[in-house]
Amino acid sequence: MLAGVQGIIGEVVASLCIQVADAHHVEDIIYIGTTLEDNELLQQIIESYTVLKLKKPIFLDHHGYSGAIGALLEYTK
C-alpha cells in the first residue's frame, strides 16, 4: 500500500515538474528534498516517469541541503 502511495506521489511530482520544464523549454530537471534521501523507490518512480516524457532527471547527492536552512545546517557542522 505504501509503495502505491509513493507511486502516486512520484508521478504527480514528476508530472508537475515536466509541465514547468516544457513551458520553459528545459530538458534537465533537478529533483531535491529530504524526502528523496535514502528513498530509492521514490527516486526510481520519478526517474522512470521523467525519462518516459523525454526529460533528464538529476538527483543531487545531498538533497536535504538545497534550501537555506539545510545549507546552514551543513555549513555549521
Distance bins in CASP14 RR format, pairs under 12 A and 6 or more apart:
PFRMAT RR
TARGET T0000
AUTHOR 0000-0000-0000
RMODE 2
METHOD distances of the structure
MODEL  1
1 7 0 0 0 0 0 1 0 0 0 0 0
1 8 0 0 0 0 0 1 0 0 0 0 0
2 8 0 0 0 0 0 1 0 0 0 0 0
2 9 0 0 0 0 0 1 0 0 0 0 0
2 39 0 0 0 0 0 1 0 0 0 0 0
2 41 0 0 0 0 1 0 0 0 0 0 0
2 42 0 0 0 0 0 1 0 0 0 0 0
3 9 0 0 0 0 0 1 0 0 0 0 0
3 10 0 0 0 0 0 1 0 0 0 0 0
3 39 0 0 0 0 0 1 0 0 0 0 0
3 40 0 0 0 0 0 1 0 0 0 0 0
3 41 1 0 0 1 0 0 0 0 0 0 0
3 42 0 0 0 0 1 0 0 0 0 0 0
3 44 0 0 0 0 0 1 0 0 0 0 0
3 45 0 0 0 0 1 0 0 0 0 0 0
4 10 0 0 0 0 1 0 0 0 0 0 0
4 11 0 0 0 0 0 1 0 0 0 0 0
4 41 0 0 0 0 1 0 0 0 0 0 0
4 42 0 0 0 0 0 1 0 0 0 0 0
4 45 0 0 0 0 1 0 0 0 0 0 0
5 11 0 0 0 0 0 1 0 0 0 0 0
5 12 0 0 0 0 0 1 0 0 0 0 0
5 41 0 0 0 0 0 1 0 0 0 0 0
5 42 0 0 0 0 0 1 0 0 0 0 0
5 45 0 0 0 0 0 1 0 0 0 0 0
6 12 0 0 0 0 0 1 0 0 0 0 0
6 13 0 0 0 0 0 1 0 0 0 0 0
6 35 0 0 0 0 1 0 0 0 0 0 0
6 36 0 0 0 0 0 1 0 0 0 0 0
6 39 1 0 0 1 0 0 0 0 0 0 0
6 40 0 0 0 0 0 1 0 0 0 0 0
6 41 1 0 1 0 0 0 0 0 0 0 0
6 42 1 0 1 0 0 0 0 0 0 0 0
6 43 0 0 0 0 0 1 0 0 0 0 0
6 44 0 0 0 0 1 0 0 0 0 0 0
6 45 1 0 0 1 0 0 0 0 0 0 0
6 46 0 0 0 0 1 0 0 0 0 0 0
7 13 0 0 0 0 1 0 0 0 0 0 0
7 14 0 0 0 0 1 0 0 0 0 0 0
7 15 0 0 0 0 0 1 0 0 0 0 0
7 39 0 0 0 0 0 1 0 0 0 0 0
7 41 0 0 0 0 1 0 0 0 0 0 0
7 42 1 0 0 1 0 0 0 0 0 0 0
7 43 0 0 0 0 0 1 0 0 0 0 0
7 44 0 0 0 0 1 0 0 0 0 0 0
7 45 1 0 1 0 0 0 0 0 0 0 0
7 46 0 0 0 0 1 0 0 0 0 0 0
7 48 0 0 0 0 0 1 0 0 0 0 0
7 49 0 0 0 0 1 0 0 0 0 0 0
8 14 0 0 0 0 0 1 0 0 0 0 0
8 15 0 0 0 0 0 1 0 0 0 0 0
8 42 0 0 0 0 0 1 0 0 0 0 0
8 45 0 0 0 0 1 0 0 0 0 0 0
8 46 0 0 0 0 0 1 0 0 0 0 0
8 49 0 0 0 0 0 1 0 0 0 0 0
9 15 0 0 0 0 0 1 0 0 0 0 0
9 16 0 0 0 0 0 1 0 0 0 0 0
9 35 0 0 0 0 1 0 0 0 0 0 0
9 36 0 0 0 0 0 1 0 0 0 0 0
9 39 0 0 0 0 0 1 0 0 0 0 0
9 41 0 0 0 0 0 1 0 0 0 0 0
9 42 1 0 0 1 0 0 0 0 0 0 0
9 45 0 0 0 0 1 0 0 0 0 0 0
9 46 0 0 0 0 1 0 0 0 0 0 0
9 49 0 0 0 0 0 1 0 0 0 0 0
10 16 0 0 0 0 1 0 0 0 0 0 0
10 17 0 0 0 0 1 0 0 0 0 0 0
10 18 0 0 0 0 0 1 0 0 0 0 0
10 31 0 0 0 0 1 0 0 0 0 0 0
10 35 0 0 0 0 1 0 0 0 0 0 0
10 36 0 0 0 0 0 1 0 0 0 0 0
10 39 0 0 0 0 0 1 0 0 0 0 0
10 41 0 0 0 0 1 0 0 0 0 0 0
10 42 1 0 0 1 0 0 0 0 0 0 0
10 43 0 0 0 0 1 0 0 0 0 0 0
10 44 0 0 0 0 1 0 0 0 0 0 0
10 45 1 0 1 0 0 0 0 0 0 0 0
10 46 1 0 1 0 0 0 0 0 0 0 0
10 47 0 0 0 0 1 0 0 0 0 0 0
10 48 0 0 0 0 1 0 0 0 0 0 0
10 49 1 0 0 1 0 0 0 0 0 0 0
10 50 0 0 0 0 1 0 0 0 0 0 0
10 57 0 0 0 0 0 1 0 0 0 0 0
11 17 0 0 0 0 0 1 0 0 0 0 0
11 18 0 0 0 0 0 1 0 0 0 0 0
11 42 0 0 0 0 0 1 0 0 0 0 0
11 44 0 0 0 0 0 1 0 0 0 0 0
11 45 1 0 0 1 0 0 0 0 0 0 0
11 46 0 0 0 0 1 0 0 0 0 0 0
11 47 0 0 0 0 0 1 0 0 0 0 0
11 48 0 0 0 0 1 0 0 0 0 0 0
11 49 1 0 1 0 0 0 0 0 0 0 0
11 50 0 0 0 0 0 1 0 0 0 0 0
11 52 0 0 0 0 1 0 0 0 0 0 0
11 53 0 0 0 0 0 1 0 0 0 0 0
12 18 0 0 0 0 0 1 0 0 0 0 0
12 19 0 0 0 0 0 1 0 0 0 0 0
12 42 0 0 0 0 0 1 0 0 0 0 0
12 45 0 0 0 0 0 1 0 0 0 0 0
12 46 0 0 0 0 1 0 0 0 0 0 0
12 49 0 0 0 0 1 0 0 0 0 0 0
13 19 0 0 0 0 0 1 0 0 0 0 0
13 20 0 0 0 0 0 1 0 0 0 0 0
13 29 0 0 0 0 0 1 0 0 0 0 0
13 31 1 0 0 1 0 0 0 0 0 0 0
13 32 0 0 0 0 0 1 0 0 0 0 0
13 33 0 0 0 0 0 1 0 0 0 0 0
13 35 0 0 0 0 1 0 0 0 0 0 0
13 36 0 0 0 0 1 0 0 0 0 0 0
13 42 0 0 0 0 1 0 0 0 0 0 0
13 43 0 0 0 0 0 1 0 0 0 0 0
13 45 0 0 0 0 1 0 0 0 0 0 0
13 46 1 0 0 1 0 0 0 0 0 0 0
13 47 0 0 0 0 0 1 0 0 0 0 0
13 49 0 0 0 0 1 0 0 0 0 0 0
13 50 0 0 0 0 1 0 0 0 0 0 0
13 57 0 0 0 0 0 1 0 0 0 0 0
14 20 0 0 0 0 0 1 0 0 0 0 0
14 21 0 0 0 0 0 1 0 0 0 0 0
14 29 0 0 0 0 1 0 0 0 0 0 0
14 31 0 0 0 0 1 0 0 0 0 0 0
14 36 0 0 0 0 0 1 0 0 0 0 0
14 42 0 0 0 0 0 1 0 0 0 0 0
14 43 0 0 0 0 0 1 0 0 0 0 0
14 44 0 0 0 0 0 1 0 0 0 0 0
14 45 1 0 0 1 0 0 0 0 0 0 0
14 46 1 0 1 0 0 0 0 0 0 0 0
14 47 0 0 0 0 1 0 0 0 0 0 0
14 48 0 0 0 0 1 0 0 0 0 0 0
14 49 1 0 1 0 0 0 0 0 0 0 0
14 50 1 0 1 0 0 0 0 0 0 0 0
14 51 0 0 0 0 1 0 0 0 0 0 0
14 52 0 0 0 0 1 0 0 0 0 0 0
14 53 1 0 0 1 0 0 0 0 0 0 0
14 55 0 0 0 0 1 0 0 0 0 0 0
14 57 1 0 0 1 0 0 0 0 0 0 0
15 21 0 0 0 0 0 1 0 0 0 0 0
15 22 0 0 0 0 0 1 0 0 0 0 0
15 29 0 0 0 0 0 1 0 0 0 0 0
15 45 0 0 0 0 0 1 0 0 0 0 0
15 46 0 0 0 0 0 1 0 0 0 0 0
15 49 1 0 0 1 0 0 0 0 0 0 0
15 50 0 0 0 0 1 0 0 0 0 0 0
15 52 0 0 0 0 0 1 0 0 0 0 0
15 53 0 0 0 0 1 0 0 0 0 0 0
15 55 0 0 0 0 0 1 0 0 0 0 0
16 22 0 0 0 0 0 1 0 0 0 0 0
16 23 0 0 0 0 0 1 0 0 0 0 0
16 29 0 0 0 0 0 1 0 0 0 0 0
16 31 0 0 0 0 0 1 0 0 0 0 0
16 46 0 0 0 0 0 1 0 0 0 0 0
16 49 0 0 0 0 0 1 0 0 0 0 0
16 50 0 0 0 0 0 1 0 0 0 0 0
16 53 0 0 0 0 0 1 0 0 0 0 0
17 23 0 0 0 0 0 1 0 0 0 0 0
17 24 0 0 0 0 0 1 0 0 0 0 0
17 26 0 0 0 0 1 0 0 0 0 0 0
17 28 0 0 0 0 0 1 0 0 0 0 0
17 29 1 0 1 0 0 0 0 0 0 0 0
17 30 0 0 0 0 1 0 0 0 0 0 0
17 31 1 0 0 1 0 0 0 0 0 0 0
17 32 0 0 0 0 0 1 0 0 0 0 0
17 46 0 0 0 0 1 0 0 0 0 0 0
17 47 0 0 0 0 0 1 0 0 0 0 0
17 49 0 0 0 0 1 0 0 0 0 0 0
17 50 1 0 0 1 0 0 0 0 0 0 0
17 53 0 0 0 0 1 0 0 0 0 0 0
17 55 0 0 0 0 1 0 0 0 0 0 0
17 56 0 0 0 0 0 1 0 0 0 0 0
17 57 0 0 0 0 1 0 0 0 0 0 0
17 58 0 0 0 0 0 1 0 0 0 0 0
18 24 0 0 0 0 0 1 0 0 0 0 0
18 26 0 0 0 0 1 0 0 0 0 0 0
18 27 0 0 0 0 0 1 0 0 0 0 0
18 28 0 0 0 0 0 1 0 0 0 0 0
18 29 1 0 0 1 0 0 0 0 0 0 0
18 31 0 0 0 0 0 1 0 0 0 0 0
18 46 0 0 0 0 0 1 0 0 0 0 0
18 49 1 0 0 1 0 0 0 0 0 0 0
18 50 1 0 0 1 0 0 0 0 0 0 0
18 51 0 0 0 0 0 1 0 0 0 0 0
18 52 0 0 0 0 1 0 0 0 0 0 0
18 53 1 0 1 0 0 0 0 0 0 0 0
18 54 0 0 0 0 1 0 0 0 0 0 0
18 55 1 0 1 0 0 0 0 0 0 0 0
18 56 0 0 0 0 0 1 0 0 0 0 0
18 57 0 0 0 0 1 0 0 0 0 0 0
19 26 0 0 0 0 0 1 0 0 0 0 0
19 29 0 0 0 0 0 1 0 0 0 0 0
19 50 0 0 0 0 0 1 0 0 0 0 0
19 53 0 0 0 0 1 0 0 0 0 0 0
19 55 0 0 0 0 0 1 0 0 0 0 0
20 26 1 0 0 1 0 0 0 0 0 0 0
20 29 0 0 0 0 1 0 0 0 0 0 0
20 30 0 0 0 0 0 1 0 0 0 0 0
20 55 0 0 0 0 0 1 0 0 0 0 0
21 27 1 0 0 1 0 0 0 0 0 0 0
21 28 1 0 0 1 0 0 0 0 0 0 0
21 29 1 0 1 0 0 0 0 0 0 0 0
21 30 0 0 0 0 0 1 0 0 0 0 0
21 31 0 0 0 0 0 1 0 0 0 0 0
21 50 0 0 0 0 1 0 0 0 0 0 0
21 53 0 0 0 0 1 0 0 0 0 0 0
21 54 0 0 0 0 0 1 0 0 0 0 0
21 55 1 0 1 0 0 0 0 0 0 0 0
21 56 0 0 0 0 1 0 0 0 0 0 0
21 57 0 0 0 0 0 1 0 0 0 0 0
21 58 0 0 0 0 0 1 0 0 0 0 0
22 29 0 0 0 0 0 1 0 0 0 0 0
22 50 0 0 0 0 0 1 0 0 0 0 0
22 53 0 0 0 0 1 0 0 0 0 0 0
22 54 0 0 0 0 1 0 0 0 0 0 0
22 55 0 0 0 0 1 0 0 0 0 0 0
24 55 0 0 0 0 0 1 0 0 0 0 0
25 55 0 0 0 0 0 1 0 0 0 0 0
26 50 0 0 0 0 0 1 0 0 0 0 0
26 54 0 0 0 0 0 1 0 0 0 0 0
26 55 0 0 0 0 1 0 0 0 0 0 0
26 56 0 0 0 0 1 0 0 0 0 0 0
26 58 0 0 0 0 0 1 0 0 0 0 0
27 50 0 0 0 0 0 1 0 0 0 0 0
27 51 0 0 0 0 0 1 0 0 0 0 0
27 53 0 0 0 0 0 1 0 0 0 0 0
27 54 1 0 0 1 0 0 0 0 0 0 0
27 55 1 0 1 0 0 0 0 0 0 0 0
27 56 1 0 1 0 0 0 0 0 0 0 0
27 57 0 0 0 0 0 1 0 0 0 0 0
27 58 0 0 0 0 0 1 0 0 0 0 0
28 50 0 0 0 0 1 0 0 0 0 0 0
28 51 0 0 0 0 0 1 0 0 0 0 0
28 54 0 0 0 0 0 1 0 0 0 0 0
28 55 1 0 0 1 0 0 0 0 0 0 0
28 56 1 0 1 0 0 0 0 0 0 0 0
28 57 0 0 0 0 1 0 0 0 0 0 0
28 58 1 0 1 0 0 0 0 0 0 0 0
28 59 0 0 0 0 0 1 0 0 0 0 0
29 46 0 0 0 0 1 0 0 0 0 0 0
29 47 0 0 0 0 1 0 0 0 0 0 0
29 49 0 0 0 0 0 1 0 0 0 0 0
29 50 1 0 1 0 0 0 0 0 0 0 0
29 51 0 0 0 0 0 1 0 0 0 0 0
29 53 0 0 0 0 1 0 0 0 0 0 0
29 54 0 0 0 0 0 1 0 0 0 0 0
29 55 1 0 1 0 0 0 0 0 0 0 0
29 56 1 0 0 1 0 0 0 0 0 0 0
29 57 1 0 1 0 0 0 0 0 0 0 0
29 58 1 0 0 1 0 0 0 0 0 0 0
29 59 0 0 0 0 1 0 0 0 0 0 0
29 60 0 0 0 0 0 1 0 0 0 0 0
30 36 0 0 0 0 0 1 0 0 0 0 0
30 46 0 0 0 0 0 1 0 0 0 0 0
30 50 0 0 0 0 0 1 0 0 0 0 0
30 55 0 0 0 0 0 1 0 0 0 0 0
30 56 0 0 0 0 1 0 0 0 0 0 0
30 57 0 0 0 0 1 0 0 0 0 0 0
30 58 1 0 1 0 0 0 0 0 0 0 0
30 59 1 0 0 1 0 0 0 0 0 0 0
30 60 1 0 0 1 0 0 0 0 0 0 0
30 61 0 0 0 0 0 1 0 0 0 0 0
30 63 0 0 0 0 1 0 0 0 0 0 0
30 66 0 0 0 0 1 0 0 0 0 0 0
31 37 0 0 0 0 0 1 0 0 0 0 0
31 39 0 0 0 0 0 1 0 0 0 0 0
31 42 0 0 0 0 1 0 0 0 0 0 0
31 43 1 0 0 1 0 0 0 0 0 0 0
31 44 0 0 0 0 0 1 0 0 0 0 0
31 45 0 0 0 0 0 1 0 0 0 0 0
31 46 1 0 1 0 0 0 0 0 0 0 0
31 47 0 0 0 0 1 0 0 0 0 0 0
31 49 0 0 0 0 0 1 0 0 0 0 0
31 50 0 0 0 0 1 0 0 0 0 0 0
31 55 0 0 0 0 0 1 0 0 0 0 0
31 56 0 0 0 0 0 1 0 0 0 0 0
31 57 1 0 0 1 0 0 0 0 0 0 0
31 58 1 0 0 1 0 0 0 0 0 0 0
31 59 1 0 1 0 0 0 0 0 0 0 0
31 60 1 0 0 1 0 0 0 0 0 0 0
31 63 1 0 0 1 0 0 0 0 0 0 0
31 64 0 0 0 0 0 1 0 0 0 0 0
31 66 0 0 0 0 1 0 0 0 0 0 0
32 43 0 0 0 0 0 1 0 0 0 0 0
32 46 0 0 0 0 0 1 0 0 0 0 0
32 57 0 0 0 0 0 1 0 0 0 0 0
32 58 0 0 0 0 1 0 0 0 0 0 0
32 59 0 0 0 0 1 0 0 0 0 0 0
32 60 1 0 1 0 0 0 0 0 0 0 0
32 61 0 0 0 0 0 1 0 0 0 0 0
32 62 0 0 0 0 1 0 0 0 0 0 0
32 63 1 0 1 0 0 0 0 0 0 0 0
32 64 1 0 0 1 0 0 0 0 0 0 0
32 65 0 0 0 0 1 0 0 0 0 0 0
32 66 1 0 1 0 0 0 0 0 0 0 0
32 67 1 0 0 1 0 0 0 0 0 0 0
32 70 0 0 0 0 0 1 0 0 0 0 0
32 71 0 0 0 0 0 1 0 0 0 0 0
33 39 0 0 0 0 1 0 0 0 0 0 0
33 42 0 0 0 0 0 1 0 0 0 0 0
33 43 0 0 0 0 0 1 0 0 0 0 0
33 46 0 0 0 0 0 1 0 0 0 0 0
33 59 0 0 0 0 1 0 0 0 0 0 0
33 60 0 0 0 0 1 0 0 0 0 0 0
33 61 0 0 0 0 0 1 0 0 0 0 0
33 62 0 0 0 0 1 0 0 0 0 0 0
33 63 1 0 1 0 0 0 0 0 0 0 0
33 64 1 0 1 0 0 0 0 0 0 0 0
33 65 0 0 0 0 1 0 0 0 0 0 0
33 66 1 0 0 1 0 0 0 0 0 0 0
33 67 0 0 0 0 1 0 0 0 0 0 0
33 69 0 0 0 0 0 1 0 0 0 0 0
33 70 0 0 0 0 1 0 0 0 0 0 0
34 42 0 0 0 0 0 1 0 0 0 0 0
34 60 0 0 0 0 0 1 0 0 0 0 0
34 62 0 0 0 0 1 0 0 0 0 0 0
34 63 1 0 1 0 0 0 0 0 0 0 0
34 64 1 0 1 0 0 0 0 0 0 0 0
34 65 0 0 0 0 1 0 0 0 0 0 0
34 66 0 0 0 0 1 0 0 0 0 0 0
34 67 0 0 0 0 1 0 0 0 0 0 0
34 69 0 0 0 0 0 1 0 0 0 0 0
34 70 0 0 0 0 1 0 0 0 0 0 0
34 73 0 0 0 0 0 1 0 0 0 0 0
34 74 0 0 0 0 0 1 0 0 0 0 0
35 41 0 0 0 0 0 1 0 0 0 0 0
35 42 1 0 0 1 0 0 0 0 0 0 0
35 43 0 0 0 0 1 0 0 0 0 0 0
35 45 0 0 0 0 0 1 0 0 0 0 0
35 46 0 0 0 0 0 1 0 0 0 0 0
35 59 0 0 0 0 0 1 0 0 0 0 0
35 63 1 0 0 1 0 0 0 0 0 0 0
35 64 0 0 0 0 1 0 0 0 0 0 0
35 66 0 0 0 0 0 1 0 0 0 0 0
36 42 1 0 0 1 0 0 0 0 0 0 0
36 43 1 0 1 0 0 0 0 0 0 0 0
36 44 0 0 0 0 0 1 0 0 0 0 0
36 45 0 0 0 0 0 1 0 0 0 0 0
36 46 1 0 0 1 0 0 0 0 0 0 0
36 47 0 0 0 0 0 1 0 0 0 0 0
36 57 0 0 0 0 0 1 0 0 0 0 0
36 58 0 0 0 0 0 1 0 0 0 0 0
36 59 1 0 0 1 0 0 0 0 0 0 0
36 60 0 0 0 0 1 0 0 0 0 0 0
36 61 0 0 0 0 0 1 0 0 0 0 0
36 62 0 0 0 0 0 1 0 0 0 0 0
36 63 1 0 1 0 0 0 0 0 0 0 0
36 64 0 0 0 0 1 0 0 0 0 0 0
36 65 0 0 0 0 0 1 0 0 0 0 0
36 66 0 0 0 0 0 1 0 0 0 0 0
37 43 0 0 0 0 1 0 0 0 0 0 0
37 59 0 0 0 0 1 0 0 0 0 0 0
37 60 0 0 0 0 1 0 0 0 0 0 0
37 61 0 0 0 0 1 0 0 0 0 0 0
37 62 1 0 0 1 0 0 0 0 0 0 0
37 63 1 0 1 0 0 0 0 0 0 0 0
37 64 1 0 0 1 0 0 0 0 0 0 0
37 65 0 0 0 0 1 0 0 0 0 0 0
37 66 0 0 0 0 0 1 0 0 0 0 0
37 70 0 0 0 0 0 1 0 0 0 0 0
38 59 0 0 0 0 0 1 0 0 0 0 0
38 61 0 0 0 0 0 1 0 0 0 0 0
38 62 0 0 0 0 0 1 0 0 0 0 0
38 63 0 0 0 0 1 0 0 0 0 0 0
38 64 0 0 0 0 0 1 0 0 0 0 0
39 45 0 0 0 0 1 0 0 0 0 0 0
39 46 0 0 0 0 1 0 0 0 0 0 0
39 47 0 0 0 0 0 1 0 0 0 0 0
39 59 0 0 0 0 0 1 0 0 0 0 0
39 63 0 0 0 0 1 0 0 0 0 0 0
39 64 0 0 0 0 0 1 0 0 0 0 0
40 46 0 0 0 0 0 1 0 0 0 0 0
40 47 0 0 0 0 1 0 0 0 0 0 0
40 59 0 0 0 0 0 1 0 0 0 0 0
41 47 0 0 0 0 0 1 0 0 0 0 0
41 48 0 0 0 0 0 1 0 0 0 0 0
42 48 0 0 0 0 0 1 0 0 0 0 0
42 49 0 0 0 0 0 1 0 0 0 0 0
42 57 0 0 0 0 0 1 0 0 0 0 0
42 59 0 0 0 0 0 1 0 0 0 0 0
42 63 0 0 0 0 0 1 0 0 0 0 0
43 49 0 0 0 0 0 1 0 0 0 0 0
43 50 0 0 0 0 0 1 0 0 0 0 0
43 57 0 0 0 0 1 0 0 0 0 0 0
43 58 0 0 0 0 0 1 0 0 0 0 0
43 59 1 0 1 0 0 0 0 0 0 0 0
43 60 0 0 0 0 0 1 0 0 0 0 0
43 63 0 0 0 0 1 0 0 0 0 0 0
44 50 0 0 0 0 0 1 0 0 0 0 0
44 51 0 0 0 0 0 1 0 0 0 0 0
44 57 0 0 0 0 0 1 0 0 0 0 0
44 59 0 0 0 0 0 1 0 0 0 0 0
45 51 0 0 0 0 0 1 0 0 0 0 0
45 52 0 0 0 0 0 1 0 0 0 0 0
45 57 0 0 0 0 0 1 0 0 0 0 0
46 52 0 0 0 0 0 1 0 0 0 0 0
46 53 0 0 0 0 0 1 0 0 0 0 0
46 55 0 0 0 0 0 1 0 0 0 0 0
46 57 1 0 0 1 0 0 0 0 0 0 0
46 58 0 0 0 0 0 1 0 0 0 0 0
46 59 0 0 0 0 1 0 0 0 0 0 0
46 63 0 0 0 0 0 1 0 0 0 0 0
47 53 0 0 0 0 0 1 0 0 0 0 0
47 55 0 0 0 0 0 1 0 0 0 0 0
47 56 0 0 0 0 1 0 0 0 0 0 0
47 57 1 0 1 0 0 0 0 0 0 0 0
47 58 0 0 0 0 1 0 0 0 0 0 0
47 59 1 0 0 1 0 0 0 0 0 0 0
48 55 0 0 0 0 0 1 0 0 0 0 0
48 57 0 0 0 0 1 0 0 0 0 0 0
49 55 0 0 0 0 1 0 0 0 0 0 0
49 57 0 0 0 0 1 0 0 0 0 0 0
50 56 1 0 0 1 0 0 0 0 0 0 0
50 57 1 0 1 0 0 0 0 0 0 0 0
50 58 0 0 0 0 1 0 0 0 0 0 0
50 59 0 0 0 0 0 1 0 0 0 0 0
51 57 1 0 0 1 0 0 0 0 0 0 0
51 58 0 0 0 0 0 1 0 0 0 0 0
58 66 0 0 0 0 0 1 0 0 0 0 0
59 66 0 0 0 0 0 1 0 0 0 0 0
60 66 1 0 0 1 0 0 0 0 0 0 0
60 67 0 0 0 0 0 1 0 0 0 0 0
60 71 0 0 0 0 0 1 0 0 0 0 0
61 74 0 0 0 0 0 1 0 0 0 0 0
62 70 0 0 0 0 1 0 0 0 0 0 0
62 71 0 0 0 0 1 0 0 0 0 0 0
62 73 0 0 0 0 0 1 0 0 0 0 0
62 74 1 0 0 1 0 0 0 0 0 0 0
62 75 0 0 0 0 0 1 0 0 0 0 0
62 77 0 0 0 0 0 1 0 0 0 0 0
63 70 0 0 0 0 0 1 0 0 0 0 0
63 71 0 0 0 0 0 1 0 0 0 0 0
63 74 0 0 0 0 0 1 0 0 0 0 0
64 70 1 0 1 0 0 0 0 0 0 0 0
64 71 0 0 0 0 1 0 0 0 0 0 0
64 72 0 0 0 0 0 1 0 0 0 0 0
64 73 0 0 0 0 1 0 0 0 0 0 0
64 74 0 0 0 0 1 0 0 0 0 0 0
65 71 1 0 1 0 0 0 0 0 0 0 0
65 72 0 0 0 0 1 0 0 0 0 0 0
65 73 1 0 0 1 0 0 0 0 0 0 0
65 74 1 0 1 0 0 0 0 0 0 0 0
65 75 0 0 0 0 1 0 0 0 0 0 0
65 76 0 0 0 0 0 1 0 0 0 0 0
65 77 0 0 0 0 0 1 0 0 0 0 0
66 72 0 0 0 0 0 1 0 0 0 0 0
66 73 0 0 0 0 0 1 0 0 0 0 0
66 74 0 0 0 0 1 0 0 0 0 0 0
67 73 0 0 0 0 1 0 0 0 0 0 0
67 74 0 0 0 0 1 0 0 0 0 0 0
67 75 0 0 0 0 0 1 0 0 0 0 0
68 74 0 0 0 0 0 1 0 0 0 0 0
68 75 0 0 0 0 0 1 0 0 0 0 0
69 75 0 0 0 0 0 1 0 0 0 0 0
69 76 0 0 0 0 0 1 0 0 0 0 0
70 76 0 0 0 0 1 0 0 0 0 0 0
70 77 0 0 0 0 0 1 0 0 0 0 0
71 77 0 0 0 0 0 1 0 0 0 0 0
END
